[in-house]
Every structure is written in C-alpha cells, then in structure tokens.
Amino acid sequence: MTPVELSRTVLHAVRRAVDAGELSVAVPTRAVVAPPGPGGCGDYATSIALQLARPAGQPPLKVAEVLRPHLLGADGITDVVLTGPGFLNISLDRAASGAGLVSEILRRGERYGYADGPDGRVVQLHCPHDLRAVVVADAAARLLRSQGALVRVTAEGVEPAWTSVLGVAVDAVGRAPAELPVNVRPVPGPASAQLLALGRDAGRWALLHPAPHDRPRADDQHLVQRESNPLFRVRYAHARARAATRNAADLGFTADPGPVPVTGSDTGTPNGTATVTAPLADAAPQLLAALGDHPRVLAAAADHRAPDRLARHLVTVADAALPFLPTVLPRGGEKPSAAHRARLALAEAVGAVLAGGLDLLGIDAPDHL
C-alpha cells in the first residue's frame, strides 16, 4: 500500500463511520499520512481524528476510537495504535506494501508524487532582484506545478547570465503593483559571480539545499566527487541505480516488484538470501520508508515554497539507497532469483525518485558518473 493509497483508505474509513452513523461530519477531501512523530509507532500516522474532532463535536481520542476498527478491516493494514491526543498509528503488511509501493513508483516513473491533474489553484510568486530569490522561485514554481497549481513567476530584475548559466525562467520582469508584494525572499547568497562559476547543477544546489534562513556557500565543495558532498551522493546513488538496470540486462534478467528479503547476496547461497549484518538488514525498510514519504515531501515543499525540503529529502533517499544498491546483482556463481528481481525493481524505483526530484530542482541526473 502506497501513501496515496493509505490516504484514500483513511478517507474510506471516515466515510464508513459516517454511513454507519458513528460520526456526523463532512468527509474531507484529503487525509495526510506521514511517518510517525516522537512517541508514535508503526509505519505511518495520521491526525485525521484531530481534524474531525471539532465538526464531530467529540474529543479527538473518541473520533480515533471510532475510526480504528474501520481501518483494521482494510486490506494491507495489520495494526492501528492510538497515541497522544488522538493520532492513529498504522502498521502495514510490509511485504505487500513494499511491493505495491515499488510497482506504483515504476508505473508513475519520474512523475511519482505528482498530482493527477490541475487542482484549480492559481499562485503568483514575486521575488526581488536577487539571484537566490529567483532560483528559489523558479524551483518553487516547478514544485507547485507538479502538485496541480497554475503558477506565474515575476521578478523585479533578472540578469541574462542567471538564465543562460543557471536556467532560471520567469514570466515577467519589473516592479509589481502595490497589491503584489514580494513573497519569495530567502537570505541572499554570495556574489553572483561565485555561484555562476559553479555551473548550473552545483550552483542551483548551493542555493536550494540550505533552508531559506541560512546563508548558502559558494565554494568548490559543491563540485567535489566524494561522500562529503550531498549533491554527489544523490547523483551517485542515481547513477548506481541506473547501472544496476544495465548490468542486470547483461545478466539476462529484469525487474519484478515483490517482497525484498532483509538479506543480501552471498556467493555461498545460490538463492541470494544469506544473512547479513544489521546495518544492511535495515537498508531496505529504511529505503522503502524514504521512497514512500516522497509524495508528502513534494506536497509540503510546494505548499511552503521550500525546495530545500525536497533537496534534503533526496539526500535521505540517497543515503538509504547507497548501502542497499550493492545487494541488487548476483555475485560469483549465483543465478538471478526472485529476490534479485525484487531488489532490481527497488533500485529502479530509487532511480526514478532521484531523477524526478532533481528535475524539479532544475538539476541534471546523469546516468554515468
């Protein structure tokens, strides 16, 4: 079960409770599901009971108690635990939910996490004559469009090099009327010349990865190809995922989503299910959780005009993927098995998420590094 499917399942539970006369509320159009916060448990949590408490005229915990049995009856949900004032913490059938998530990502490709179509929102972004503000507005517009909004970007000034080197695009340049104030104003970055010298990809990353209130750096650390550089880790994980597909084709097998064994390849075990160390055993679940969180991160980054949230999320995905990717292919005398095909499908899902996320930031995702 993907996060989108789980959100729909939560709304169906509300609908069933309303139809049964247990709640008297209008069924909302959206239910937010996210990884549990402090004190939570399970795979995902939702605050839908807190959202419905006031219109239902009941305490949030009572609303949560009403919804719990309706969620427990849904396919793919193994447990629902109430915590705090009324949070519903949901545990999923991990084998089924993991395979379903990977299938959904492969079906959607780089557009995984995008809205299904326009949502009717019209958003105007206006920024000052500042390089970082223009780049942030450009990336925020990409994110908003991915979530179904119609976006217009204007700036009080744009230098030609900002477009030719960093690829920024605005719809109009000039002072806006008084009723349209500046609404994209991050802390300015270093001198434009320093950032432009980094080139498009590293320059945009240098401006987008830090939070808006943090001052970005424009040094050569954004260009080095080593683990200390977050951009390199993201692009390297993407390149490794793409390489897995090419190498699997050379070995004569393709991806097939399925349960990913919490194990790794071993030359002494022909089925590829040897026990591995704890860090590697945790890699696949952590990676699935990060991939499953991608739609929520895109929506939040768009709502808050905060592309830095997406940049940091891509680092999280890459850091979860890098320990996993070496387990994808058979080793030594192993024959490709269902486990290898499932791992390859997960690797291809990683490639799709990283490529799609980098594209929204306006950054290239090369297949070779």
Number of C-alpha atoms within 10 A of each C-alpha: 24 22 23 19 14 23 20 17 19 23 21 17 22 29 19 17 21 16 11 10 10 14 22 16 17 12 17 12 8 12 20 17 23 20 20 17 11 7 7 18 18 16 20 23 23 22 18 24 25 19 15 22 19 13 11 17 12 15 15 22 19 15 25 25 15 17 26 21 14 17 24 17 12 14 12 17 20 15 18 23 18 17 15 11 14 22 23 31 24 25 18 20 14 18 14 17 22 25 21 18 24 28 20 19 24 22 12 15 18 21 19 21 26 19 17 10 11 13 12 9 13 13 14 14 22 26 28 22 17 21 24 29 25 29 27 26 29 24 26 27 27 20 27 26 22 22 23 17 20 16 17 16 19 23 24 16 17 20 12 11 13 20 15 12 17 22 16 22 19 20 10 15 16 13 17 15 7 7 6 11 13 18 14 20 18 23 17 16 19 16 11 16 10 15 27 19 14 21 13 21 20 25 25 24 24 22 28 26 23 20 17 21 10 13 16 20 16 22 15 13 17 20 15 13 15 13 12 11 14 23 28 21 22 27 26 22 28 31 19 22 27 21 18 23 21 13 13 19 12 10 13 9 18 18 20 18 25 24 20 23 19 17 21 24 23 19 14 13 15 17 17 25 17 15 15 14 9 10 10 18 17 16 19 23 17 17 23 23 19 21 29 25 21 22 21 17 21 25 19 18 20 23 13 11 22 24 32 21 19 24 25 19 22 29 20 18 25 27 20 24 28 20 17 23 21 17 20 24 25 23 17 11 11 16 17 20 16 19 27 29 23 22 28 28 27 34 29 25 29 32 31 22 26 28 24 22 26 23 15 25 25 20 21 16 20 12 16 11 12
